[in-house]
Amino acid sequence: MPARTESAEAPTGGMPRPPLLRELLLVVGLFLVYKFGRRLAIGHTTAAFHNADRVWGLERAVHLPGEDAVQSLLLRDETVVHLANVYYATVHFPATVLFLVWLYLRRPAHYLWARRVLAAVTSVALILPFVFPLAPPRMLTSTGLEDTGRLYGPSVYGPPTTDHLSNQFAAMPSLHFGWALMVAVGLIAATRSRWRWLWLLHPLTTLTVIVGTANHYWLDSVAATVMFLLAFAVIRGPGAPPSSHGPRLRLRPVRPPDDGPLLPATR
């Protein structure tokens, strides 16, 4: 039996934490740039509804399950649909912040990787509302979907014409789902518990919520997934092999001396 086994909760000793003030400024700055950057894309209402018709038609053409099937499950119970609205309104941002804080304190190397992935995908997501504005399905009358936030509360959005805090015509990609996917993948990669795969329930629940509340199409989540997969492929994670252009560490096998007896293994 090994004398010492590293706990899954033990902090990583080989990687110092990056400066706290710098990280706070980076993360807060990224959020503010994203929040106000999406506001700059407001004003493409006609294109947003035209693209919504195209996305809805494409989903039906490729036989994706209807978003109404998910919403009908939520609408069977008023408490359930209210909880879905609460989850949509309150879990997304705090869960991501707590995820980054925990990684910063306990897994600094994983923190840097996750922060870089989030920054890369979120920055690219700023571009899409300019080139592909998209009205959410709750605004498209042809979908037959209900605006559950407005009907059952709580709602994070006001009327589009008077909502000065968000751009409601930026449904693609769904960063609600994308950030939830990053949280799950990051925690699975950073921990060793046999139960760590249960973190996948977070993006699965988020997907159910964003579709069932008619805030996003299936394809919004597909777009977010593709963007994160590309980021995972480009941004090397902790423990990944070094680049072929960088220095390599060569390990030589340790052999026992030829002129002495082998020591018995301790128990």
QUICOR-V599381 format. One record per residue. N is the residue number from 1. SS is DSSP state (H for helix, E for strand, - for the rest). PHI is phi in radians with two decimals (* if undefined). PSI is psi in degrees with one decimal (* if undefined). Layout:
n=N ss=SS phi=PHI psi=PSI
n=N ss=SS phi=PHI psi=PSI
//
This chain:
n=1 ss=- phi=* psi=131.1
n=2 ss=- phi=-1.07 psi=144.7
n=3 ss=- phi=-1.20 psi=-28.4
n=4 ss=- phi=-2.56 psi=130.2
n=5 ss=- phi=-2.04 psi=131.2
n=6 ss=- phi=-1.23 psi=127.6
n=7 ss=- phi=-1.25 psi=146.0
n=8 ss=- phi=-1.14 psi=-21.2
n=9 ss=- phi=-1.68 psi=-1.3
n=10 ss=- phi=-1.23 psi=139.3
n=11 ss=- phi=-1.20 psi=150.5
n=12 ss=- phi=-1.24 psi=125.6
n=13 ss=- phi=-1.59 psi=-19.4
n=14 ss=- phi=-1.50 psi=-5.8
n=15 ss=- phi=-2.20 psi=113.3
n=16 ss=- phi=-1.22 psi=151.3
n=17 ss=- phi=-1.24 psi=139.5
n=18 ss=- phi=-1.19 psi=160.4
n=19 ss=- phi=-0.98 psi=130.0
n=20 ss=H phi=-1.11 psi=-45.5
n=21 ss=H phi=-1.07 psi=-42.8
n=22 ss=H phi=-1.05 psi=-42.5
n=23 ss=H phi=-1.19 psi=-39.1
n=24 ss=H phi=-1.07 psi=-44.0
n=25 ss=H phi=-1.13 psi=-39.6
n=26 ss=H phi=-1.14 psi=-48.2
n=27 ss=H phi=-1.19 psi=-45.9
n=28 ss=H phi=-1.13 psi=-40.9
n=29 ss=H phi=-1.08 psi=-40.6
n=30 ss=H phi=-1.10 psi=-43.5
n=31 ss=H phi=-1.11 psi=-43.1
n=32 ss=H phi=-1.17 psi=-40.0
n=33 ss=H phi=-1.09 psi=-42.5
n=34 ss=H phi=-1.13 psi=-45.2
n=35 ss=H phi=-1.10 psi=-47.9
n=36 ss=H phi=-1.43 psi=-25.3
n=37 ss=H phi=-1.13 psi=-38.7
n=38 ss=H phi=-1.16 psi=-31.0
n=39 ss=H phi=-1.14 psi=-30.0
n=40 ss=- phi=-1.16 psi=-21.2
n=41 ss=- phi=-1.52 psi=3.3
n=42 ss=- phi=-1.22 psi=146.5
n=43 ss=- phi=2.05 psi=6.0
n=44 ss=- phi=-1.95 psi=49.3
n=45 ss=H phi=-1.08 psi=-46.9
n=46 ss=H phi=-1.06 psi=-45.8
n=47 ss=H phi=-1.14 psi=-35.3
n=48 ss=H phi=-1.12 psi=-41.3
n=49 ss=H phi=-1.29 psi=-34.5
n=50 ss=H phi=-1.11 psi=-44.0
n=51 ss=H phi=-1.17 psi=-33.0
n=52 ss=H phi=-1.10 psi=-42.3
n=53 ss=H phi=-1.07 psi=-39.8
n=54 ss=H phi=-1.17 psi=-43.4
n=55 ss=H phi=-1.13 psi=-44.7
n=56 ss=H phi=-1.07 psi=-41.9
n=57 ss=H phi=-1.16 psi=-38.8
n=58 ss=H phi=-1.13 psi=-41.9
n=59 ss=H phi=-1.07 psi=-39.4
n=60 ss=H phi=-1.24 psi=-34.1
n=61 ss=H phi=-1.17 psi=-35.1
n=62 ss=- phi=-1.66 psi=8.7
n=63 ss=- phi=1.08 psi=39.4
n=64 ss=- phi=-1.24 psi=148.7
n=65 ss=- phi=-1.08 psi=143.3
n=66 ss=- phi=-1.18 psi=139.1
n=67 ss=H phi=-1.07 psi=-24.9
n=68 ss=H phi=-1.15 psi=-25.5
n=69 ss=H phi=-1.15 psi=-39.0
n=70 ss=H phi=-1.23 psi=-43.1
n=71 ss=H phi=-1.13 psi=-36.3
n=72 ss=H phi=-1.10 psi=-32.0
n=73 ss=H phi=-1.17 psi=-40.6
n=74 ss=H phi=-1.20 psi=-36.8
n=75 ss=- phi=-1.32 psi=-3.9
n=76 ss=- phi=-1.19 psi=-23.3
n=77 ss=- phi=-2.44 psi=125.5
n=78 ss=H phi=-1.10 psi=-33.2
n=79 ss=H phi=-1.16 psi=-40.4
n=80 ss=H phi=-1.12 psi=-46.2
n=81 ss=H phi=-1.19 psi=-33.0
n=82 ss=H phi=-1.15 psi=-42.1
n=83 ss=H phi=-1.11 psi=-36.3
n=84 ss=H phi=-1.11 psi=-40.3
n=85 ss=H phi=-1.14 psi=-39.1
n=86 ss=H phi=-1.12 psi=-43.4
n=87 ss=H phi=-1.06 psi=-44.1
n=88 ss=H phi=-1.10 psi=-38.7
n=89 ss=H phi=-1.42 psi=-29.3
n=90 ss=H phi=-2.08 psi=-19.0
n=91 ss=H phi=-1.58 psi=-36.4
n=92 ss=H phi=-0.87 psi=-62.5
n=93 ss=H phi=-1.30 psi=-48.3
n=94 ss=H phi=-1.02 psi=-38.7
n=95 ss=H phi=-1.10 psi=-39.2
n=96 ss=H phi=-1.20 psi=-39.8
n=97 ss=H phi=-1.12 psi=-46.6
n=98 ss=H phi=-1.08 psi=-38.4
n=99 ss=H phi=-1.04 psi=-47.5
n=100 ss=H phi=-1.18 psi=-38.5
n=101 ss=H phi=-1.11 psi=-45.0
n=102 ss=H phi=-1.11 psi=-43.7
n=103 ss=H phi=-1.10 psi=-41.0
n=104 ss=H phi=-1.05 psi=-41.3
n=105 ss=H phi=-1.37 psi=-36.3
n=106 ss=H phi=-1.96 psi=-26.8
n=107 ss=- phi=-2.40 psi=72.6
n=108 ss=H phi=-0.98 psi=-38.9
n=109 ss=H phi=-1.14 psi=-41.9
n=110 ss=H phi=-1.19 psi=-32.4
n=111 ss=H phi=-1.07 psi=-48.2
n=112 ss=H phi=-1.06 psi=-41.3
n=113 ss=H phi=-1.09 psi=-48.4
n=114 ss=H phi=-1.13 psi=-40.9
n=115 ss=H phi=-1.12 psi=-39.4
n=116 ss=H phi=-1.15 psi=-41.4
n=117 ss=H phi=-1.12 psi=-47.4
n=118 ss=H phi=-1.06 psi=-42.1
n=119 ss=H phi=-1.13 psi=-42.1
n=120 ss=H phi=-1.13 psi=-49.2
n=121 ss=H phi=-1.20 psi=-41.9
n=122 ss=H phi=-1.13 psi=-36.8
n=123 ss=H phi=-1.15 psi=-43.3
n=124 ss=H phi=-1.14 psi=-35.7
n=125 ss=H phi=-1.11 psi=-19.2
n=126 ss=H phi=-1.16 psi=-25.5
n=127 ss=H phi=-1.38 psi=-37.1
n=128 ss=H phi=-1.01 psi=-41.1
n=129 ss=H phi=-1.07 psi=-22.4
n=130 ss=H phi=-1.38 psi=-41.7
n=131 ss=H phi=-1.63 psi=-22.1
n=132 ss=- phi=-2.55 psi=69.9
n=133 ss=- phi=-1.10 psi=143.7
n=134 ss=E phi=-2.53 psi=122.5
n=135 ss=- phi=-1.34 psi=138.9
n=136 ss=- phi=-1.21 psi=160.7
n=137 ss=H phi=-1.10 psi=-24.6
n=138 ss=H phi=-1.15 psi=-18.9
n=139 ss=H phi=-1.63 psi=-12.0
n=140 ss=- phi=-1.65 psi=111.2
n=141 ss=H phi=-1.12 psi=-29.1
n=142 ss=H phi=-1.19 psi=-16.8
n=143 ss=H phi=-1.36 psi=-25.2
n=144 ss=- phi=1.26 psi=15.3
n=145 ss=- phi=-1.58 psi=150.6
n=146 ss=- phi=-1.62 psi=147.9
n=147 ss=- phi=-1.47 psi=90.0
n=148 ss=H phi=-1.14 psi=-31.2
n=149 ss=H phi=-1.11 psi=-42.1
n=150 ss=H phi=-1.25 psi=-36.2
n=151 ss=H phi=-1.43 psi=-37.3
n=152 ss=H phi=-2.05 psi=-15.3
n=153 ss=- phi=1.19 psi=162.6
n=154 ss=- phi=-1.38 psi=155.3
n=155 ss=- phi=-2.03 psi=136.1
n=156 ss=- phi=-1.61 psi=-4.0
n=157 ss=- phi=-2.07 psi=144.2
n=158 ss=- phi=-1.73 psi=-171.6
n=159 ss=- phi=-1.00 psi=135.7
n=160 ss=- phi=-0.95 psi=-31.1
n=161 ss=- phi=-1.31 psi=-21.2
n=162 ss=- phi=-2.05 psi=-1.3
n=163 ss=- phi=-1.41 psi=107.4
n=164 ss=- phi=-1.77 psi=7.9
n=165 ss=- phi=-1.84 psi=-16.3
n=166 ss=- phi=-2.58 psi=160.6
n=167 ss=- phi=-1.81 psi=104.7
n=168 ss=- phi=-1.39 psi=-4.7
n=169 ss=- phi=-1.82 psi=36.8
n=170 ss=E phi=-2.28 psi=52.0
n=171 ss=- phi=-1.24 psi=-25.8
n=172 ss=- phi=-1.97 psi=130.9
n=173 ss=- phi=-1.42 psi=166.3
n=174 ss=- phi=-1.49 psi=100.9
n=175 ss=H phi=-1.32 psi=-16.9
n=176 ss=H phi=-0.98 psi=-49.7
n=177 ss=H phi=-1.29 psi=-41.2
n=178 ss=H phi=-1.09 psi=-45.2
n=179 ss=H phi=-1.16 psi=-37.4
n=180 ss=H phi=-1.10 psi=-37.8
n=181 ss=H phi=-1.13 psi=-40.2
n=182 ss=H phi=-1.12 psi=-41.2
n=183 ss=H phi=-1.05 psi=-47.0
n=184 ss=H phi=-1.15 psi=-48.5
n=185 ss=H phi=-1.11 psi=-41.1
n=186 ss=H phi=-1.12 psi=-42.1
n=187 ss=H phi=-1.27 psi=-33.8
n=188 ss=H phi=-1.14 psi=-40.5
n=189 ss=H phi=-1.25 psi=-29.3
n=190 ss=H phi=-1.63 psi=-8.6
n=191 ss=- phi=-2.15 psi=168.4
n=192 ss=- phi=-2.20 psi=7.6
n=193 ss=- phi=-1.15 psi=146.6
n=194 ss=- phi=-1.18 psi=-16.9
n=195 ss=- phi=-1.63 psi=3.5
n=196 ss=H phi=-1.12 psi=-23.7
n=197 ss=H phi=-1.20 psi=-15.7
n=198 ss=H phi=-1.16 psi=-15.3
n=199 ss=H phi=-1.07 psi=-19.9
n=200 ss=H phi=-1.14 psi=-17.0
n=201 ss=H phi=-1.10 psi=-27.3
n=202 ss=H phi=-1.13 psi=-54.3
n=203 ss=H phi=-1.14 psi=-32.2
n=204 ss=H phi=-1.17 psi=-42.3
n=205 ss=H phi=-1.14 psi=-41.8
n=206 ss=H phi=-1.07 psi=-41.7
n=207 ss=H phi=-1.07 psi=-44.5
n=208 ss=H phi=-1.06 psi=-40.8
n=209 ss=H phi=-1.22 psi=-47.5
n=210 ss=H phi=-1.20 psi=-30.5
n=211 ss=H phi=-1.40 psi=-44.1
n=212 ss=H phi=-1.16 psi=-29.4
n=213 ss=- phi=-1.53 psi=1.3
n=214 ss=- phi=1.14 psi=28.5
n=215 ss=- phi=-1.56 psi=-18.8
n=216 ss=- phi=-2.55 psi=155.1
n=217 ss=- phi=-1.55 psi=163.5
n=218 ss=H phi=-0.96 psi=-42.5
n=219 ss=H phi=-1.17 psi=-22.4
n=220 ss=H phi=-1.10 psi=-39.1
n=221 ss=H phi=-1.29 psi=-35.7
n=222 ss=H phi=-1.08 psi=-43.5
n=223 ss=H phi=-1.08 psi=-43.1
n=224 ss=H phi=-1.11 psi=-40.7
n=225 ss=H phi=-1.10 psi=-44.2
n=226 ss=H phi=-1.08 psi=-42.4
n=227 ss=H phi=-1.11 psi=-41.4
n=228 ss=H phi=-1.23 psi=-37.6
n=229 ss=H phi=-1.09 psi=-39.7
n=230 ss=H phi=-1.13 psi=-40.6
n=231 ss=H phi=-1.14 psi=-41.1
n=232 ss=H phi=-1.06 psi=-36.2
n=233 ss=H phi=-1.26 psi=-30.6
n=234 ss=H phi=-1.59 psi=-39.6
n=235 ss=- phi=-1.64 psi=113.6
n=236 ss=- phi=-1.21 psi=129.6
n=237 ss=- phi=-1.50 psi=171.0
n=238 ss=- phi=-1.06 psi=135.4
n=239 ss=- phi=1.48 psi=-4.0
n=240 ss=- phi=-1.27 psi=150.9
n=241 ss=- phi=-1.12 psi=145.5
n=242 ss=- phi=-1.17 psi=160.1
n=243 ss=- phi=-1.10 psi=151.4
n=244 ss=- phi=-1.16 psi=-16.2
n=245 ss=- phi=-1.60 psi=-10.2
n=246 ss=- phi=-1.70 psi=175.9
n=247 ss=- phi=-1.20 psi=148.0
n=248 ss=- phi=-2.06 psi=142.8
n=249 ss=- phi=-1.76 psi=118.4
n=250 ss=- phi=-1.74 psi=128.3
n=251 ss=- phi=-1.84 psi=132.8
n=252 ss=- phi=-1.81 psi=140.0
n=253 ss=- phi=-1.13 psi=140.9
n=254 ss=- phi=-1.58 psi=124.6
n=255 ss=- phi=-1.95 psi=145.8
n=256 ss=- phi=-1.24 psi=152.3
n=257 ss=- phi=-1.12 psi=147.0
n=258 ss=- phi=-1.36 psi=-19.8
n=259 ss=- phi=-1.77 psi=17.1
n=260 ss=- phi=-2.52 psi=156.5
n=261 ss=- phi=-1.28 psi=152.6
n=262 ss=- phi=-1.28 psi=139.5
n=263 ss=- phi=-1.35 psi=138.7
n=264 ss=- phi=-1.19 psi=147.1
n=265 ss=- phi=-1.20 psi=135.6
n=266 ss=- phi=-1.45 psi=149.8
n=267 ss=- phi=-1.95 psi=*
//
